[in-house]
């Protein structure tokens, strides 16, 4: 570790504050204060990679302070120093402020060093992953756009579908509180989730009558086609995983693997709901589009069977806003491409 990392230490007891300061000052850029309120002011003008806070303090307790940090500076790693031994209190604190780790008093300086170093390694990993996702989006933006346009050109009924599914998926992911790295992967997966449809014959894709079992199996093969198209791009490994499972059902009756519940990645469960909704509200070769409330009713009927109930519930909550936003969103995309 180098001193590029900046740490804020907050403890109202001067002796503890100085012990923590002496433990870490050789490796990191340290700012210290005995006041949680001063800490909040410091964070408004300085960027900290990690904050180490005492638990019981007079102005504001450490959990409240770290919760404030989580809500306003979520990328900052949060560590609590506490004398509490009641595990239920500690678990509640960890959940409330999304604390990375806690250190029990009386603390061992070596333990403090180890926990802080681990926290900063985690911070760096998240930063590296976020950079990777951003680099991927930039690197593949042209290629992805060309693929999507080819897919849209193949089926006029699904024009803009990948973008809409991505939009819905991103809004669900944000509402669920997924981190920026996972949201970046969902964005790429949403854009590419039906890429395998390029490999489906037009006779099957545009058929207006009921599909035969053989034809339905061909439609289902689009997942495998998509994976094969993308599998040589090693940087898309996590994105491919999301695509691979987006037709699995919550009750295990989906395809191609028949996995169920939380075995299915949350990002795949999100795209499954967004994909199904957009399919229902879009005109297809064999039927007219449903109204948004009709499609939502279908999703609710299949909640717990085909779809994750929590994802369906979140989607229902945000749908009224999405319906009014989607036209503006698509208009902005079209304008940006002119």
C-alpha positions in Angstrom: 0.0 0.0 0.0 1.2 3.5 -0.6 0.2 6.8 0.9 -2.1 7.6 -2.0 -5.0 6.4 0.2 -6.5 9.0 2.5 -8.1 7.9 5.8 -10.3 9.8 8.2 -10.2 8.7 11.8 -13.0 9.8 14.2 -12.9 9.1 17.9 -14.0 11.4 20.8 -11.4 9.8 23.1 -8.1 11.5 22.4 -6.0 8.5 23.6 -7.8 6.1 21.3 -7.6 8.6 18.4 -3.8 9.0 18.8 -3.3 5.2 19.0 -5.1 4.7 15.8 -3.3 7.6 14.2 0.2 6.2 15.2 -0.8 2.8 14.0 -1.6 4.0 10.5 0.3 7.2 9.9 3.4 5.6 8.3 1.4 4.1 5.4 -1.4 6.5 4.7 -2.4 10.1 4.5 -4.3 10.5 7.8 -6.8 13.1 8.9 -8.2 12.8 12.5 -10.9 14.5 14.6 -12.7 13.9 17.9 -16.0 15.3 16.5 -18.4 13.4 14.1 -19.8 16.8 13.1 -16.4 18.0 12.1 -15.9 14.8 10.2 -18.9 15.5 8.1 -17.6 19.0 7.3 -14.2 17.5 6.4 -15.8 15.1 4.0 -17.4 18.0 2.1 -14.0 19.4 1.1 -11.8 16.3 1.0 -12.0 12.9 -0.6 -11.4 10.0 1.8 -10.9 6.4 0.7 -11.7 5.0 4.1 -13.2 6.2 7.4 -12.5 4.6 10.7 -15.1 5.6 13.4 -15.6 4.9 17.1 -19.0 3.6 18.0 -20.2 5.6 21.1 -19.7 9.3 20.7 -21.7 12.2 22.2 -22.6 14.3 19.2 -23.5 11.4 16.9 -22.8 7.7 17.3 -20.5 5.9 14.8 -23.3 4.0 13.1 -25.2 7.2 12.4 -22.0 8.8 11.1 -21.1 5.8 8.8 -24.7 5.7 7.6 -24.3 9.3 6.6 -21.1 8.4 4.8 -22.9 5.5 3.0 -25.7 7.7 1.8 -23.5 10.5 0.6 -20.1 8.9 -0.2 -20.9 5.3 -0.8 -17.5 4.5 -2.4 -15.8 5.3 0.9 -14.9 2.2 2.9 -16.6 2.2 6.4 -15.0 0.6 9.4 -16.5 0.7 13.0 -14.5 0.5 16.2 -16.7 -0.8 19.0 -16.8 -2.1 22.5 -20.1 -3.8 22.0 -20.0 -7.6 22.1 -23.7 -8.2 21.4 -23.7 -9.7 18.0 -27.3 -8.6 17.2 -26.3 -5.0 17.8 -23.3 -5.4 15.6 -25.2 -7.1 12.8 -27.8 -4.3 13.0 -25.1 -1.7 12.8 -23.4 -3.4 9.8 -26.7 -3.6 7.9 -27.8 -0.1 8.7 -24.6 1.6 7.5 -23.3 -1.1 5.2 -20.1 -1.3 7.2 -17.2 -3.2 5.6 -15.8 -4.6 8.9 -15.8 -3.8 12.6 -12.9 -3.9 15.1 -13.6 -4.8 18.7 -12.1 -2.8 21.6 -9.5 -3.2 23.1 -8.0 -3.4 19.7 -4.7 -4.8 18.6 -2.7 -2.4 16.3 -1.8 -5.3 14.1 -5.4 -6.2 13.6 -6.2 -2.5 12.8 -3.5 -2.5 10.1 -4.8 -5.8 8.6 -8.5 -4.7 8.5 -7.6 -1.3 7.0 -5.3 -2.8 4.4 -8.0 -5.3 3.5 -10.6 -2.5 3.2 -8.4 -0.5 0.9 -7.7 -3.6 -1.3 -11.5 -4.0 -1.6 -11.8 -0.3 -2.4 -9.2 -0.6 -5.2 -10.8 -3.8 -6.5 -14.1 -1.9 -6.9 -12.4 1.0 -8.6 -10.6 -1.3 -11.0 -13.8 -3.2 -11.8 -15.6 0.1 -12.5 -12.8 1.3 -14.7 -12.9 -2.1 -16.6 -16.7 -1.8 -17.2 -16.3 1.8 -18.4 -13.4 0.8 -20.7 -15.5 -2.1 -22.0 -18.4 0.2 -22.8 -16.1 2.6 -24.7 -14.2 -0.2 -26.4 -17.2 -2.1 -27.6 -19.7 0.7 -28.1 -19.2 0.8 -31.8 -19.4 -3.0 -32.2 -22.4 -3.3 -29.9 -24.2 -0.6 -31.7 -23.6 -2.3 -35.1 -24.8 -5.6 -33.7 -28.0 -4.1 -32.2 -28.7 -2.3 -35.5 -28.3 -5.6 -37.4 -30.7 -7.3 -34.9 -33.2 -4.4 -35.1 -33.0 -4.5 -38.9 -33.7 -8.2 -38.9 -37.0 -7.8 -37.0 -38.9 -4.5 -37.5 -41.3 -5.4 -34.7 -38.4 -5.3 -32.2 -36.9 -2.0 -33.3 -35.2 -0.4 -30.3 -36.1 -3.4 -28.1 -32.6 -3.9 -26.7 -32.4 -0.3 -25.6 -35.8 -0.4 -23.9 -35.0 -3.6 -22.1 -31.7 -2.0 -21.0 -33.5 1.1 -19.8 -36.0 -0.8 -17.7 -33.3 -3.1 -16.3 -31.1 -0.2 -15.3 -34.0 1.5 -13.5 -34.8 -1.7 -11.6 -31.2 -2.2 -10.7 -30.9 1.3 -9.4 -34.0 0.9 -7.3 -32.7 -2.3 -5.8 -29.5 -0.5 -4.8 -27.0 -2.6 -6.9 -23.5 -1.1 -7.2 -22.2 0.8 -10.1 -20.1 -2.1 -11.4 -23.0 -4.5 -11.5 -25.2 -1.8 -13.1 -22.5 -1.3 -15.8 -22.6 -5.1 -16.5 -26.4 -5.0 -16.7 -26.2 -2.2 -19.2 -24.0 -4.3 -21.6 -26.1 -7.5 -20.9 -29.3 -5.7 -21.6 -28.0 -4.4 -24.9 -26.8 -7.8 -26.0 -29.3 -10.2 -24.3 -31.0 -11.1 -27.6 -28.0 -11.0 -29.8 -28.5 -14.8 -30.5 -31.7 -14.0 -32.4 -29.5 -13.3 -35.4 -29.0 -17.0 -35.6 -32.8 -17.8 -35.8 -34.3 -18.4 -39.2 -36.7 -15.8 -40.5 -39.4 -18.4 -41.1 -39.5 -19.1 -37.4 -38.9 -15.6 -36.2 -41.8 -14.1 -38.3 -44.2 -17.0 -38.1 -47.7 -15.8 -37.2 -49.2 -19.2 -36.3 -48.4 -21.2 -33.1 -44.8 -22.6 -33.2 -44.2 -26.3 -33.3 -42.2 -27.9 -30.6 -39.2 -28.1 -33.0 -39.6 -24.4 -33.8 -39.9 -23.4 -30.2 -36.7 -25.3 -29.5 -35.0 -23.2 -32.2 -36.2 -20.0 -30.6 -34.8 -21.2 -27.2 -31.5 -21.8 -28.9 -30.9 -18.1 -29.2 -29.4 -18.1 -25.7 -26.7 -20.5 -26.8 -26.2 -18.6 -30.1 -25.6 -15.4 -28.1 -23.1 -17.0 -25.8 -21.1 -18.4 -28.8 -21.1 -15.1 -30.5 -19.6 -13.4 -27.4 -17.6 -16.1 -25.7 -14.3 -15.2 -27.4 -14.4 -11.7 -25.8 -12.9 -12.6 -22.4 -13.6 -9.1 -21.0 -17.3 -9.9 -21.4 -17.2 -13.0 -19.2 -19.5 -11.6 -16.5 -21.8 -10.1 -19.1 -22.1 -13.4 -20.8 -23.1 -15.0 -17.5 -26.0 -12.6 -17.2 -27.2 -13.3 -20.7 -26.8 -17.1 -20.3 -29.4 -17.2 -17.5 -31.9 -14.5 -18.5 -34.5 -17.1 -19.6 -34.3 -19.2 -16.4 -37.5 -19.2 -14.3 -37.7 -18.5 -10.6 -39.4 -21.9 -10.0 -36.8 -23.8 -12.0 -38.9 -24.4 -15.2 -36.9 -22.1 -17.5 -34.2 -22.8 -20.0 -31.5 -23.7 -20.9 -30.2 -25.0 -17.5 -33.3 -25.2 -15.3 -31.8 -23.5 -12.3 -34.1 -21.6 -9.9 -34.4 -18.9 -7.2 -31.3 -17.2 -6.1 -29.2 -19.7 -8.1 -30.1 -17.3 -11.0 -27.9 -14.2 -10.9 -29.9 -11.1 -9.7 -28.9 -9.3 -12.9 -30.4 -12.1 -15.0 -33.6 -12.0 -13.0 -33.8 -8.2 -13.6 -33.4 -8.6 -17.4 -36.0 -11.4 -17.4 -38.7 -9.1 -16.1 -37.7 -6.2 -18.3 -37.5 -8.4 -21.3 -40.9 -10.0 -20.7 -42.6 -6.7 -20.1 -41.2 -5.1 -23.2 -42.1 -8.1 -25.3 -45.7 -7.8 -24.1 -46.1 -4.1 -24.8 -44.4 -4.3 -28.2 -46.3 -5.2 -31.4 -45.3 -8.7 -32.6 -45.9 -10.5 -35.9 -48.6 -12.7 -34.2 -50.4 -10.2 -31.9 -50.9 -6.5 -31.0 -49.1 -4.9 -28.1 -50.7 -5.1 -24.6 -51.2 -1.9 -22.5 -48.7 -1.4 -19.7 -51.2 -2.3 -17.0 -52.2 -5.5 -18.8 -48.6 -6.5 -19.1 -48.0 -5.7 -15.4 -50.9 -7.9 -14.5 -49.3 -10.8 -16.4 -46.0 -10.3 -14.6 -47.7 -10.3 -11.2 -49.5 -13.6 -12.1 -46.2 -15.1 -12.9 -44.4 -13.7 -9.9 -42.8 -16.5 -7.9 -43.1 -18.8 -10.9 -41.4 -17.3 -13.9 -40.1 -14.2 -12.2 -38.4 -13.1 -8.9 -41.2 -11.6 -6.8 -39.0 -8.8 -5.4 -38.0 -7.7 -8.9 -41.6 -7.7 -10.0 -42.6 -5.7 -7.0 -39.9 -3.1 -7.6 -40.8 -2.9 -11.3 -44.5 -2.3 -10.5 -43.5 0.5 -8.1 -41.5 2.4 -10.7 -43.5 1.5 -13.8 -45.8 4.6 -13.8 -42.7 6.8 -14.1 -41.0 4.5 -16.6 -44.0 4.6 -19.0 -43.9 8.4 -19.0 -40.1 8.5 -19.4 -39.5 5.8 -22.1 -40.6 8.0 -25.0 -38.3 10.8 -23.8 -35.5 8.3 -23.4 -35.9 6.9 -26.9 -36.2 10.4 -28.4 -32.9 11.4 -26.7 -31.2 8.3 -28.1 -32.4 9.1 -31.6 -31.3 12.7 -31.3 -27.8 11.7 -30.1 -27.4 9.5 -33.1 -28.3 12.1 -35.7 
